[in-house]
Amino acid sequence: MYEPIRAKSVHSTVDGPNPDFPHRSREEELDIQLAGHLAALLAVTDELRATQASPDLDTAAERLAEQVGRLRGGRAPVRASTSGRRE
């Protein structure tokens, strides 16, 4: 019914997967994705902290920053400056 495929796939190599190309595991990919989501949540938390002072928001922001740093291999997340707080 269908004609068989006669050409080699352009997505495969002759030698198989290239060991020189870095591949990440599913767990590493999920950690990267989670770090991105937590960093976005941290940005929103910092914006809320800039509009209203709250010890709970301060604690939440610090905990989020710790987790983002842990997931990114110790690199601290970029944070918005909270020096312009309105109180």
N, C-alpha and C positions, 0 to 999 in steps of 0.2 A: 504494500500500500504506500509506504513512504520510501524514498530513496535513501540508502544508507549514507552516513557521513563518510566522506573519503579523505578529507583534509585533516591534518593534525590540529589539535586545539591550540590556539594562541595563548591560552592561559596556563599551559603546563610547559615545563622545561624538559629537556632531554635527560638531564642528570637528576631530576626530582627537585625538591625544595632546596633553595640556596642557603647553605649554613652561614654565609657571611651577612645575610640580611637579618636584622634583629626582629624576632617575633615575640609578641607579648602573649602571656597566658590570658585566659578568660578572667581570672581573678585580678590580674593587673589592669586589664581594660575596665573592669567594674570599679576598681579602686580609683582610677582616673576619672571615671564618670561621676562617682560619688563625691570626689573632691571638688569637682566643678559645681555640682548641685549645692554642696555645703558652702562653697565660696560665694555663690549667688545669695544664699540665705544670710550669710554673714554681711554681705553688702547691704541688704535690706535692713538687717538688725542695726548696723552702724548708722543708716539713715534715720531710723527710729530713735536711736540714742541721741542724734543731733537735734531732734525736735523736742524730746522730753527726757529728762533725767530719770533713770530708774536703776536701782541696784540689780534688779532681776535681768534687765537687758544687758547690763555690764557683764554679769556672770554668764549669760547665754552667749554673748559675743566672745568672751574669752574661751569658753568651752568649744565653740565652733572653730575658733582660730587654732586651738590645739589639735583638733581632729583633722582640719585641712592640712596643717603642717605635718602631722603623722602620715597622712595618706600621700603627701607629696614628697616623702623622704626627708623630712626635716626642714624643707623650705617654707618659711613663713609666708602666709598669704598677704597680698597687697591690700592695705586697708585704707578706707577713707579717713581723712583727718577729722577728728571730733573737736578740734579747738574752737570751732565756731558755734558752740552750743548756745542755744537760746534757753535761758532759764528764767 
